[in-house]
Amino acid sequence: MRVLIIVFSPAGSTLKIAKQLEERLIAANNQVQLLNVTANSSMFKDGKFRETLEEKVEAHDLICIGSPVYEKHIEWYVKKIFKNLPKPDSKWGALAIPFVTYGGVSSGIALAEAVKMLKKSGRTPIAAMKIEASHIVSKKLTVRVNEGMPGIEALPFVSELADRISEAETNHGQVKDFSKQLNYQNFKEKTVCGIMKESLLHKYKYPAFTVVADKCVKCGKCVEVCPVQRIGTENEVPKMAGKDKMCIHCFSCTGVCPTEAITFEKGEEDWSEIDRILKLVSAEGSLFNSMETPRSAVYPIR
Ligand SMILES: Cc1cc2nc3c(=O)[nH]c(=O)nc-3n(C[C@H](O)[C@H](O)[C@H](O)COP(=O)(O)O)c2cc1C
């Protein structure tokens, strides 16, 4: 099987899983292309999603697309990748598998929407996978959720997915619809998620990206690292740029800033409220109020 793995991974967890999958697939004699699109400037800065895919992607039978779960959805920019996939043909395979990493709360809507988008692109989703990982928002908080994950505990799931891929036939016939297994969320949760789009939350819930100009040493590291290439400069001082100006609050920029010049507009108050909520719903480093079970899985569950 010729497998293409496309991955977007601001904090590295989804990439880690993609690499584990690549390794297992190669060991089982599959041919693999791993395409990490994180911070790809032609895609995210110039908006050339389709062109970049056309240029970078090699012929394959099956496509795996990996994304983090953001606000219970497939990350907003990754949806653009799904929407820009060319229809299957002699280069673009007809089989597909989405996978996500997430902090342990509500991956169902995200995986179900990935399956739906893949079907819409003319592909047949033959499986899906979710892997519990560290919750990157907790990097900003006093509670560390799932610190150190994913690690070796993810390997059995990745190996199972690699087995299923290796066993799959390129001319897959009828595939059992497993969408219902994925989307276990109740009506209320689905409705709230339908309204509370990730983009709205970035705009209204999370504090905005701000730079303290006096502290900034104009090194450009934040501009380079931004996974969605939304940081530009004005007089060499970083500021949000691009038509939609949307920061995805992954904190890659704060991680590389040598002088802690990047802050968030409304100050620490906002984070303390998010911190308070996460503290309430977490224990021993995991989110105990999550109804999600199992936390990691390969679908359809057999
Ligand atoms: C803005 C934002 C929203 C998130 N929303 C969710 C969520 O709804 N549920 C969840 O379990 N994890 C959520 N997470 C955590 C990420 O899904 C998790 O850390 C993921 O593994 C990150 O993938 P990456 O390391 O490949 O970037 C969120 C993270 C961010 C930054």
The ligand as an SDF file (V2000), in Angstrom:
LIG
                    3D

 31 33  0  0  0  0  0  0  0  0999 V2000
   -7.1970   26.3980   21.4760 C   0  0  0  0  0  0  0  0  0  0  0  0
   -7.1610   24.9430   21.8890 C   0  0  0  0  0  0  0  0  0  0  0  0
   -8.3470   24.2520   22.0450 C   0  0  0  0  0  0  0  0  0  0  0  0
   -8.3190   22.8870   22.4300 C   0  0  0  0  0  0  0  0  0  0  0  0
   -9.5010   22.2290   22.5760 N   0  0  0  0  0  0  0  0  0  0  0  0
   -9.5010   20.9360   22.9810 C   0  0  0  0  0  0  0  0  0  0  0  0
  -10.7450   20.2180   23.1670 C   0  0  0  0  0  0  0  0  0  0  0  0
  -11.8260   20.7060   22.9060 O   0  0  0  0  0  0  0  0  0  0  0  0
  -10.6640   18.9460   23.6360 N   0  0  0  0  0  0  0  0  0  0  0  0
   -9.4730   18.3520   23.9240 C   0  0  0  0  0  0  0  0  0  0  0  0
   -9.4830   17.2220   24.3790 O   0  0  0  0  0  0  0  0  0  0  0  0
   -8.2920   18.9820   23.7250 N   0  0  0  0  0  0  0  0  0  0  0  0
   -8.2760   20.2580   23.2620 C   0  0  0  0  0  0  0  0  0  0  0  0
   -7.0920   20.9170   23.0670 N   0  0  0  0  0  0  0  0  0  0  0  0
   -5.8250   20.2010   23.2990 C   0  0  0  0  0  0  0  0  0  0  0  0
   -5.2140   19.6400   22.0220 C   0  0  0  0  0  0  0  0  0  0  0  0
   -6.1550   18.9210   21.2800 O   0  0  0  0  0  0  0  0  0  0  0  0
   -4.0580   18.7010   22.3420 C   0  0  0  0  0  0  0  0  0  0  0  0
   -3.1340   19.3380   23.1500 O   0  0  0  0  0  0  0  0  0  0  0  0
   -3.4060   18.1610   21.0590 C   0  0  0  0  0  0  0  0  0  0  0  0
   -2.7400   16.9610   21.3450 O   0  0  0  0  0  0  0  0  0  0  0  0
   -2.4200   19.1450   20.4570 C   0  0  0  0  0  0  0  0  0  0  0  0
   -1.8740   18.5890   19.2840 O   0  0  0  0  0  0  0  0  0  0  0  0
   -0.4350   19.0280   18.7190 P   0  0  0  0  0  0  0  0  0  0  0  0
    0.5570   18.7430   19.8280 O   0  0  0  0  0  0  0  0  0  0  0  0
   -0.2230   18.1530   17.5510 O   0  0  0  0  0  0  0  0  0  0  0  0
   -0.5210   20.4570   18.4100 O   0  0  0  0  0  0  0  0  0  0  0  0
   -7.0790   22.2390   22.6660 C   0  0  0  0  0  0  0  0  0  0  0  0
   -5.8920   22.9560   22.4670 C   0  0  0  0  0  0  0  0  0  0  0  0
   -5.9190   24.2950   22.0830 C   0  0  0  0  0  0  0  0  0  0  0  0
   -4.6420   25.0320   21.8830 C   0  0  0  0  0  0  0  0  0  0  0  0
  1  2  1  0
  2  3  1  0
  2 30  2  0
  3  4  2  0
  4  5  1  0
  4 28  1  0
  5  6  2  0
  6  7  1  0
  6 13  1  0
  7  8  2  0
  7  9  1  0
  9 10  1  0
 10 11  2  0
 10 12  1  0
 12 13  2  0
 13 14  1  0
 14 15  1  0
 14 28  1  0
 15 16  1  0
 16 17  1  0
 16 18  1  0
 18 19  1  0
 18 20  1  0
 20 21  1  0
 20 22  1  0
 22 23  1  0
 23 24  1  0
 24 25  2  0
 24 26  1  0
 24 27  1  0
 28 29  2  0
 29 30  1  0
 30 31  1  0
M  END
$$$$
